[in-house]
Amino acid sequence: MRYRQLTTGTLALGVLLLIDVLRVWLPGIITIFGQAASTPAELMGAFALGWFVLALGAPAVVRRVGARPVAVVAAVALAVARLTLTAAPGGRTQLWLATAGLLAGLVWLVGVAADTDRPVPGLALGFAVNAALHAVLDTVDLVWRGDWVAWLLSAVAVVGFLVGTAQPAQRLGPALAGPAEAPTGPAGSPVGPGGSAAWLLAGPALLLAGMVALSPALARTGMSYLVAGDGVARSPLFGLAPVPVAVAGFLCAALTRPPHGWGRAYGPVALLVGAVLFALDRGDLLLPAILLAAVGLGACLALTDNASHPDSGTVSAGTVSASASRRGYAVAAGMLVFALGAVGYYSAYDLGYPNAAVPVVVAVLIAAVAFTARPVVHRLPGPFPPLRTAAAVTALALLAPVLADEAPVASNREGPPERLTVVAYNIRMGFGLDGRFDLTGLAEVVDRQRPDVVLLSEVDRAWLLNGGHDTLDLLSDRLGMPYVFGPAADPVWGDAVLSRWPVRDPRTLPLAAVGAPTGAQALAVTLDLGDGVRTAVVSTHLQPPPGKGPVVQARAVADFATGYAAGRPLVVAGDLNTEPGDEAFAEFAKAGLVDALAAARPLATSPADDPRQQIDHVFVSPDLSPGDPVAPRSTASDHLPVAVTVTLPPR
């Protein structure tokens, strides 16, 4: 059984490395190629899709050169790109390294597909171990960590992958298992050509696993919505607890024999229901969406776990059979579906069309391919014992909630303060101007201001496009401040308030889009400063319609904020996408609010490396006295933060 374990393990390690590269390449499309939203979404989409289309030519290369030489060369290129990315300085170097790694990974998959007609165990193991490791690493990838632990683990994975790739190719089909174990269809005929359906699902399954089924960041976000159940998310305890459950359900379903007859439908149905729940864009439905999608996705992969007929594999070096060629085209087409789904889903936030159908359509495709796959009557034994394998990976995933930092706790300390320091920051999903995920830079520039309350815009908590990180929870841990999160574009993207003081009565107001593609909201909270002293705080990120100012949204936020404060001291801050003197800016003055940064004007905040626009603001009620306004320099985002200290009214 060793040859099958080696092949399956190598495939799983390759999947891990490819996902690592994707977690760098996907956000690079936005932050580096996109150049801070100055590049049209259509051009970014064309750039992204072009590499997957190019990979469709790889099966022809495999037929001419042979599967093994192509797979070995591509594996070396993937491994080198993956290791080099950890040391990359960011910018275009990082983007092109990630692009080279992506293309190498796609070509490697095509080469492996020609020699492997039973990919399900390797794919499932790769997806599951990736999710478990990402949870253990607190949703920060090894690529971005850069410490010796990251280098060590990365090197171990790369060496194991290259050693496995260097071994003589061994097929997983019944030719090596013996004629008595050859799988047959209902009429006793061979089921070949095996593996094509499973390889076709590799890309769509990767998309749904990263978006929903096996996303640790989404699991923690889902848990944060359950703390109070009022549509506003808070710092949860044991936020990663659902991850081991999802991993266990996925692996058990993927590695065990599926039922016969109509019982085969449980996987497709569970996957479809999970995708629909996710598409409803409700925070309280994220957890059932994850668990159903995980089990359903695993069961769908199991339905395609057919090995090929003995005559359908690779014939000799440089000569590839028709069945092996079909597998190569199948995996290339499946990865193109991954790209189309990712680009189609996330570009909706720039182009303004509904995207809820994308995960559902991908789930329908997976379900249809799985349910119509020929049933396995005599299933070959797996390369690893299913239950023991699931238990081992689940045990790894269980380390995540055990090792996770405790949620920060706010307190009244020693009575009401005389002053509050407020910081407002558009963090661009955690990515700096160099295109690197820069939590350290973000935390340092904020912490230097010694803030009492931090208002964040462009907070991403699980978008696959941005690497699947929970940026808010990670910053909350580093700053030692619990958070409240208000969803804007969807349940995992919006605005947040972090506070050293207890937060009461959170409310969120969805703002009218008025033609803007990305959703917007206003998140209001009350800071309990002790002895009955309370201050209202509102965090927002206005989204102007094309060619216009966010006047309608500004008026709505001003009315909402003053009504919520009800005469108490009030702070309103965020990326308002309007400059002093604009009509939208004037709406806050009309509501009786004071520009807290006026003493330091002009105080440009965007772009961070050459600030020219004054679009990040802090407004306060007249009973608060602002002082020491500043926009500290940093390239940890494309905006500069703004900070101000306000003196509370005498008690």
C-alpha positions in Angstrom: 0.0 0.0 0.0 3.0 2.3 0.3 3.0 3.5 -3.3 -0.6 4.7 -2.9 0.1 6.4 0.3 3.1 8.2 -1.2 1.1 9.3 -4.3 -1.8 10.5 -2.2 0.5 12.3 0.3 2.3 14.0 -2.5 -0.9 15.2 -4.1 -2.1 16.5 -0.7 1.2 18.4 -0.2 1.0 19.9 -3.7 -2.5 21.1 -3.0 -1.3 22.7 0.2 1.4 24.6 -1.7 -0.9 25.6 -4.5 -3.4 27.0 -2.0 -0.6 28.9 -0.2 0.3 30.5 -3.6 -3.3 31.4 -4.3 -3.6 33.2 -1.0 -0.8 35.5 -2.1 -1.8 35.7 -5.8 -5.5 36.4 -5.4 -5.1 39.6 -3.2 -2.2 40.6 -5.4 -4.7 41.1 -8.2 -6.5 43.8 -6.1 -3.6 45.3 -4.2 -0.8 45.2 -6.7 -2.2 44.8 -10.2 -5.3 46.8 -9.2 -3.2 49.7 -7.9 -5.6 50.8 -5.1 -8.8 50.6 -7.2 -7.4 52.7 -10.1 -7.5 49.7 -12.5 -10.8 48.7 -14.1 -12.4 45.6 -12.7 -12.7 44.2 -16.2 -9.0 44.4 -16.7 -8.2 42.8 -13.4 -10.6 40.0 -14.2 -9.0 39.4 -17.6 -5.6 39.3 -16.1 -6.7 36.7 -13.5 -8.6 34.5 -16.0 -5.8 34.6 -18.6 -3.5 32.4 -16.6 -6.1 29.7 -16.1 -7.0 29.8 -19.8 -3.3 29.5 -20.6 -3.2 26.3 -18.5 -5.7 24.7 -20.9 -2.8 24.2 -23.2 -0.9 22.0 -20.6 -2.6 18.7 -21.6 -1.3 19.1 -25.2 2.2 19.6 -23.7 1.7 16.5 -21.6 0.7 14.4 -24.6 3.8 15.5 -26.5 6.4 15.4 -23.7 4.9 12.9 -21.3 3.2 13.4 -17.9 6.1 12.7 -15.7 8.6 15.2 -17.1 6.0 17.9 -17.1 4.9 17.2 -13.6 8.4 17.1 -12.2 9.5 20.4 -13.8 6.2 22.1 -12.8 6.6 20.7 -9.2 10.1 22.2 -8.9 8.8 25.6 -10.2 5.9 25.5 -7.8 8.1 24.7 -4.8 10.7 27.4 -5.7 8.0 30.0 -6.1 6.3 29.0 -2.8 9.5 29.3 -0.8 10.6 32.5 -2.5 7.3 34.2 -1.8 8.0 34.2 2.0 11.1 36.3 1.3 9.6 38.4 -1.5 9.7 42.2 -0.8 6.1 42.7 -2.1 5.1 44.8 -5.1 5.4 43.5 -8.6 8.1 41.0 -7.7 5.6 39.3 -5.4 2.9 39.4 -8.0 5.0 37.8 -10.7 6.4 35.2 -8.3 2.9 34.3 -7.3 1.8 34.2 -10.9 4.7 31.9 -11.8 3.8 29.7 -8.9 0.1 29.6 -9.9 0.9 28.6 -13.5 3.4 26.0 -12.3 0.8 24.6 -9.9 -1.9 24.4 -12.7 0.5 22.6 -15.0 1.6 20.3 -12.2 -2.0 19.4 -11.6 -2.4 18.5 -15.3 0.7 16.3 -15.3 -0.4 14.5 -12.1 -3.9 14.0 -13.5 -2.5 12.0 -16.4 -0.8 9.5 -14.0 -3.5 9.5 -11.3 -7.0 8.2 -11.8 -8.0 8.3 -8.2 -7.3 11.8 -6.9 -10.1 12.0 -4.3 -8.1 10.9 -1.2 -5.3 13.3 -2.0 -7.5 16.2 -2.8 -9.6 15.7 0.3 -6.6 15.3 2.5 -5.0 18.4 1.0 -8.2 20.5 1.5 -8.7 19.3 5.1 -5.1 19.6 6.3 -5.0 23.1 4.8 -8.1 24.1 6.7 -6.7 22.6 9.9 -3.3 24.3 9.6 -4.9 27.7 8.7 -7.0 27.4 11.8 -4.0 26.5 14.0 -2.1 29.5 12.5 -5.1 31.7 13.5 -5.9 32.3 9.8 -2.5 33.8 9.0 -0.7 32.0 6.2 2.8 30.7 6.6 3.8 32.9 3.6 3.0 36.0 5.6 4.4 35.0 9.0 8.1 35.0 7.9 9.5 33.8 11.2 11.7 30.7 11.6 8.7 28.5 12.3 7.1 29.5 9.0 10.4 28.8 7.2 10.8 25.4 8.9 7.2 24.2 8.2 7.4 25.6 4.6 10.7 23.8 4.0 9.3 20.5 5.4 6.3 20.7 3.1 8.4 21.6 0.1 10.9 18.9 0.7 8.2 16.2 1.2 6.5 17.4 -1.9 9.6 17.2 -4.0 10.7 13.8 -2.6 7.3 12.4 -3.4 7.3 13.9 -6.9 10.8 12.4 -7.6 9.6 8.9 -6.9 8.6 6.7 -9.9 5.0 7.3 -11.0 2.5 4.8 -9.7 -1.1 4.8 -10.7 -3.8 4.3 -8.2 -6.1 2.2 -10.3 -6.9 -1.5 -10.2 -4.0 -2.4 -12.5 -1.9 -2.5 -9.4 -4.6 -3.7 -7.1 -5.3 -6.9 -8.9 -8.0 -8.0 -11.3 -10.3 -9.1 -8.5 -10.7 -5.6 -7.3 -11.4 -3.9 -10.6 -14.4 -1.6 -10.1 -17.4 -2.3 -12.2 -20.6 -0.5 -13.2 -24.2 -1.8 -12.6 -24.0 -4.2 -15.5 -20.6 -5.6 -14.6 -18.7 -3.5 -17.1 -15.6 -1.5 -16.2 -16.4 2.1 -15.0 -13.6 3.7 -16.9 -12.5 6.2 -17.9 -11.9 6.8 -14.2 -10.8 9.9 -12.5 -12.1 12.5 -15.0 -15.1 13.5 -12.9 -13.1 13.8 -9.7 -10.4 15.9 -11.4 -13.1 18.1 -12.9 -14.4 18.8 -9.4 -10.9 19.8 -8.1 -11.4 23.5 -9.0 -15.0 23.9 -8.0 -14.4 22.0 -4.8 -11.4 24.2 -4.0 -13.6 27.3 -4.5 -16.4 26.2 -2.2 -14.0 24.8 0.4 -12.2 28.2 0.5 -15.3 30.3 0.5 -17.6 28.3 2.8 -17.0 24.7 3.7 -13.5 24.7 5.2 -12.9 28.4 5.9 -11.6 28.9 9.5 -12.2 32.7 9.2 -15.8 32.2 8.2 -16.3 29.8 11.1 -15.1 32.3 13.6 -17.1 35.1 12.0 -20.2 32.9 12.2 -19.5 32.2 15.9 -19.2 36.0 16.5 -22.7 36.5 15.2 -24.1 34.1 17.7 -22.9 36.0 20.8 -26.0 38.2 21.0 -28.0 37.3 17.9 -28.9 40.9 16.9 -27.1 41.1 13.6 -24.0 42.7 15.1 -20.9 40.5 15.6 -18.8 40.5 18.7 -15.5 38.9 19.9 -16.4 35.3 20.5 -14.8 32.7 22.8 -13.7 29.5 21.1 -14.4 31.1 17.7 -12.6 28.3 15.9 -14.5 25.5 17.5 -16.6 24.7 14.4 -13.5 24.0 12.3 -12.7 20.5 13.7 -16.4 19.6 13.3 -16.3 20.7 9.6 -13.0 19.0 8.9 -14.2 15.7 10.5 -17.5 15.8 8.6 -15.8 16.6 5.3 -13.1 13.8 5.6 -15.5 11.1 6.9 -17.8 11.8 4.0 -15.0 12.0 1.4 -13.1 8.9 2.4 -15.9 6.5 3.2 -18.0 4.6 0.8 -21.2 6.5 -0.2 -24.6 4.8 0.1 -26.3 3.2 -2.9 -29.5 4.3 -4.6 -31.2 7.5 -3.6 -29.0 7.6 -0.5 -26.4 9.0 -2.9 -28.4 12.2 -3.0 -27.6 13.2 0.6 -24.2 14.8 -0.3 -25.5 16.9 -3.3 -28.5 18.0 -1.2 -26.5 19.0 1.8 -24.0 20.9 -0.4 -26.8 22.8 -2.2 -28.5 23.7 1.1 -25.2 24.9 2.6 -24.5 27.0 -0.5 -28.0 28.6 -0.4 -27.7 29.4 3.3 -24.3 31.1 2.5 -25.8 33.0 -0.4 -28.5 34.5 1.8 -25.9 36.8 3.3 -27.0 36.4 6.9 -24.5 36.2 9.7 -26.7 33.9 11.9 -26.8 31.3 9.0 -23.0 31.1 8.4 -22.4 28.2 10.8 -25.1 25.8 9.4 -23.9 26.8 5.9 -20.4 25.8 6.8 -21.3 22.4 8.3 -23.7 21.4 5.6 -21.4 22.5 2.9 -18.5 20.6 4.4 -20.3 17.3 4.7 -22.0 17.7 1.3 -18.7 18.6 -0.4 -17.0 15.6 1.0 -19.8 13.3 0.0 -19.9 14.7 -3.5 -16.2 14.0 -3.9 -16.7 10.4 -2.6 -19.3 9.8 -5.3 -16.7 10.5 -8.0 -14.0 8.3 -6.3 -13.8 5.8 -9.3 -10.5 4.4 -10.4 -10.1 3.7 -14.1 -10.0 0.5 -16.1 -6.6 -1.0 -16.3 -6.3 0.0 -20.0 -7.1 3.7 -19.5 -3.9 5.0 -17.8 -0.6 6.2 -19.1 0.9 4.0 -21.8 4.6 5.0 -21.7 6.8 8.1 -21.3 5.9 10.6 -24.0 2.7 8.8 -24.8 -0.5 9.5 -23.0 -3.7 7.6 -23.4 -7.0 9.2 -24.4 -8.3 8.7 -20.8 -5.2 10.3 -19.2 -5.5 13.2 -21.6 -9.2 13.6 -20.7 -8.2 13.8 -17.0 -5.7 16.5 -17.8 -8.3 18.6 -19.7 -10.8 17.9 -16.9 -8.6 19.3 -14.1 -7.6 22.3 -16.3 -11.3 23.0 -17.0 -12.2 22.6 -13.3 -9.5 25.1 -12.3 -10.9 27.5 -14.9 -14.3 27.1 -13.1 -12.5 28.1 -9.9 -11.2 31.3 -11.5 -14.6 32.1 -13.1 -16.4 31.6 -9.9 -13.9 33.7 -7.8 -13.7 36.5 -10.3 -17.5 36.4 -10.9 -18.3 36.5 -7.2 -15.9 39.2 -6.0 -16.0 41.5 -9.1 -19.6 42.0 -8.3 -18.6 44.4 -5.5 -16.9 46.6 -8.1 -19.3 46.2 -11.0 -22.5 46.2 -9.0 -24.4 43.1 -10.0 -25.9 40.4 -7.6 -23.4 37.7 -6.8 -25.5 35.4 -4.5 -26.0 32.9 -7.4 -22.3 32.2 -7.9 -21.8 29.7 -5.0 -25.1 28.1 -5.7 -24.3 27.6 -9.4 -20.9 26.1 -8.4 -22.6 23.8 -5.9 -25.2 22.8 -8.6 -22.3 21.9 -10.9 -20.5 19.8 -8.2 -23.8 18.1 -7.2 -24.7 17.3 -10.8 -21.3 15.8 -11.7 -21.2 13.8 -8.4 -24.8 12.4 -8.6 -24.5 11.4 -12.2 -21.1 9.7 -11.7 -21.2 6.0 -12.2 -21.7 4.3 -8.8 -18.9 2.2 -7.4 -20.0 -1.4 -6.7 -16.6 -2.7 -5.6 -14.7 0.2 -4.3 -10.9 0.0 -4.0 -9.4 0.3 -0.5 -8.2 3.8 0.2 -4.5 4.6 0.6 -5.2 5.6 4.3 -7.8 4.2 6.8 -10.7 6.7 6.5 -11.6 7.0 10.2 -8.1 7.1 11.5 -7.1 9.7 8.9 -10.2 11.8 9.7 -9.3 11.5 13.4 -5.7 12.5 12.9 -6.5 15.7 10.9 -9.4 16.5 13.2 -7.0 16.3 16.1 -4.8 18.8 14.4 -7.8 21.1 13.8 -8.7 20.8 17.5 -5.4 22.5 18.4 -6.9 25.7 16.9 -9.5 26.5 19.6 -7.2 25.1 22.3 -4.3 27.4 21.3 -6.3 30.4 20.3 -5.9 33.6 22.3 -8.6 34.5 24.7 -10.9 37.2 23.6 -9.9 40.6 25.0 -12.1 41.9 27.7 -13.0 45.6 28.3 -13.6 47.0 31.7 -14.5 50.3 33.4 -11.0 50.4 35.0 -11.0 53.0 37.7 -13.8 55.3 36.8 -14.6 57.7 33.9 -11.7 59.2 32.1 -11.3 62.9 31.3 -10.2 62.2 27.7 -10.7 59.7 25.0 -8.2 59.0 22.2 -10.0 58.1 19.0 -8.4 56.5 15.9 -10.2 56.0 12.6 -8.5 53.8 10.0 -9.3 52.3 6.6 -7.2 49.2 6.7 -7.7 47.9 3.2 -8.4 44.3 4.3 -5.0 44.2 6.1 -2.8 44.7 3.0 -0.2 47.4 2.8 0.9 49.4 -0.2 3.5 46.7 -1.0 0.8 44.1 -1.4 1.8 42.2 1.7 -0.5 41.2 4.5 0.8 43.6 7.2 -0.9 43.1 10.5 2.2 44.2 12.4 2.3 47.5 10.6 -1.4 48.1 11.2 -1.2 47.3 14.9 2.0 49.3 15.4 0.7 52.6 13.9 -2.6 52.3 15.8 -1.0 51.3 19.1 1.4 54.2 19.0 -1.6 56.5 19.5 -2.5 54.7 22.7 -6.2 54.7 21.6 -9.3 54.2 23.8 -11.5 53.4 20.8 -10.6 52.4 17.2 -13.0 52.7 14.2 -12.0 50.5 11.3 -13.2 50.6 7.6 -12.7 48.0 4.9 -12.6 45.1 7.4 -12.4 41.7 5.8 -13.2 38.6 7.8 -13.1 35.7 5.4 -13.0 36.7 1.8 -11.2 34.0 -0.2 -10.1 36.8 -2.6 -8.1 38.3 0.2 -6.6 35.1 1.4 -9.4 34.0 3.8 -8.1 35.8 6.9 -10.1 37.1 9.8 -8.3 40.5 9.9 -10.6 42.0 12.5 -10.0 39.2 15.1 -6.2 39.2 14.4 -6.0 43.0 15.0 -8.2 42.7 18.1 -5.8 40.2 19.6 -2.7 42.4 18.8 -4.3 45.5 20.2 -5.9 43.8 23.2 -9.3 45.4 22.4 -12.6 43.5 21.9 -14.6 44.4 18.8 -18.1 45.0 17.5 -18.5 44.4 13.8 -21.1 45.8 11.4 -21.6 44.0 8.1 -21.7 46.2 5.0 -21.1 44.5 1.6 -21.9 41.1 3.2 -21.6 39.4 6.6 -17.8 39.2 6.4 -16.9 42.7 5.0 -17.7 46.0 6.7 -16.8 48.3 9.6 -15.8 47.8 13.2 -15.3 49.4 16.6 -12.6 48.2 19.0 -12.8 49.7 22.5 -10.9 49.5 25.8 -14.2 50.4 27.5 -17.3 48.2 27.7 -19.6 48.6 24.7 -23.4 48.7 25.1 -26.4 48.8 22.8 -24.8 48.2 19.4 -26.9 49.0 16.3 -26.3 49.0 12.6 -28.0 51.0 9.9 -27.7 49.7 6.2 -27.2 52.7 4.0 -28.9 53.1 0.6 -26.5 52.2 -2.2 -27.6 55.1 -4.5 -25.8 53.5 -7.4 -22.6 52.6 -5.5 -21.5 49.0 -6.1 -20.3 48.2 -2.6 -22.8 48.1 0.4 -22.3 50.6 3.2 -23.6 50.9 6.8 -23.3 52.9 10.0 -22.4 51.0 13.2 -23.3 52.8 16.5 -22.2 51.7 19.9 -22.2 53.3 23.4 -19.1 53.3 25.5 -19.7 52.7 29.2 -17.1 54.8 30.9 -18.4 54.1 34.4 -20.4 56.0 37.0 -23.2 56.5 34.5 -21.0 58.3 32.0 -21.6 57.2 28.4 -20.4 58.3 25.0 -21.9 57.4 21.6 -19.5 56.3 18.8 -20.5 55.7 15.1 -18.2 54.0 12.6 -19.0 54.2 8.9 -17.5 54.0 5.4 -19.4 56.0 2.9 -19.6 54.7 -0.7 -20.2 57.4 -3.3 -22.0 56.7 -6.5 -20.0 57.0 -9.7 -19.0 60.6 -10.4 -20.9 61.9 -7.4 -20.5 62.6 -3.7 -22.0 60.4 -0.9 -24.5 63.1 0.0 -27.5 60.8 0.6 -25.4 58.4 2.8 -23.8 61.3 4.7 -27.2 62.8 5.6 -28.5 59.3 6.7 -25.5 58.7 8.9 -25.7 62.2 10.5 -29.4 61.7 11.2 -28.9 58.2 12.6 -25.9 59.2 14.7 -27.5 62.2 16.4 -30.7 60.3 17.0 -28.8 57.4 18.5 -26.7 59.7 20.8 -29.9 61.3 22.1 -28.0 64.2 23.6 -25.0 62.2 24.9 -21.5 63.1 23.7 -21.0 61.7 20.1 -18.1 60.7 17.9 -18.6 59.9 14.2 -15.6 58.8 12.2 -14.4 56.8 9.2 -13.5 56.9 5.6 -16.2 59.3 4.4 -15.0 59.6 0.8 -15.6 63.4 0.9 -13.4 66.4 1.4 -13.9 69.6 3.4 -16.1 71.9 1.6 -18.0 69.2 -0.3 -21.7 68.9 0.0 -21.5 65.5 1.7 -19.0 66.9 4.3 -21.4 69.8 5.0 -24.2 67.4 6.0 -22.4 66.6 9.3 -22.1 70.3 10.0 -25.8 70.8 9.4 -26.4 68.1 12.0 -24.6 70.2 14.5 -21.3 68.2 14.5 -17.8 69.7 14.7 -14.8 68.8 12.5 -12.4 67.4 15.1 -9.5 67.6 12.7 -10.0 71.2 11.7 -7.0 72.6 13.6 -4.6 70.4 11.6 -6.2 71.0 8.1 -5.0 70.4 5.5 -4.6 66.8 6.7 -4.5 64.6 3.7 -4.9 60.9 4.3 -4.9 59.2 0.8 -3.0 57.7 -0.9 -0.7 56.8 2.0 2.6 57.2 0.2 1.7 60.6 -1.3 -1.4 62.0 0.6 -3.4 64.4 -1.5 -7.0 63.8 -0.5 -8.6 64.6 2.9 -11.3 61.9 3.0 -10.9 60.3 6.4 -12.6 62.3 9.1 -13.6 62.6 12.8 -16.7 64.6 13.8 -17.7 65.2 17.4 -20.6 66.8 19.2 -20.1 70.4 20.4 -19.7 69.3 24.1 -16.5 67.4 23.2 -13.3 69.4 22.9 -10.9 67.9 20.3 -7.2 68.2 20.5 -3.9 66.9 19.1 -5.3 65.8 15.7 -2.8 63.8 13.6 -2.5 61.5 10.6 0.5 59.4 11.4 2.5 58.1 8.4 2.4 54.4 7.5 2.2 52.3 4.4 0.4 49.4 6.1 -2.7 50.5 4.2 -3.5 52.7 1.2 -5.0 55.3 3.7 -3.4 57.0 6.7 -5.1 56.7 10.0 -6.4 59.8 11.8 -6.3 60.2 15.5 -7.6 62.8 17.9 -8.0 63.2 21.6 -11.4 64.5 22.8 -12.0 66.0 26.3 -15.2 64.9 27.8 -17.7 67.4 29.3 -17.3 68.1 33.0 -19.4 65.9 35.2 
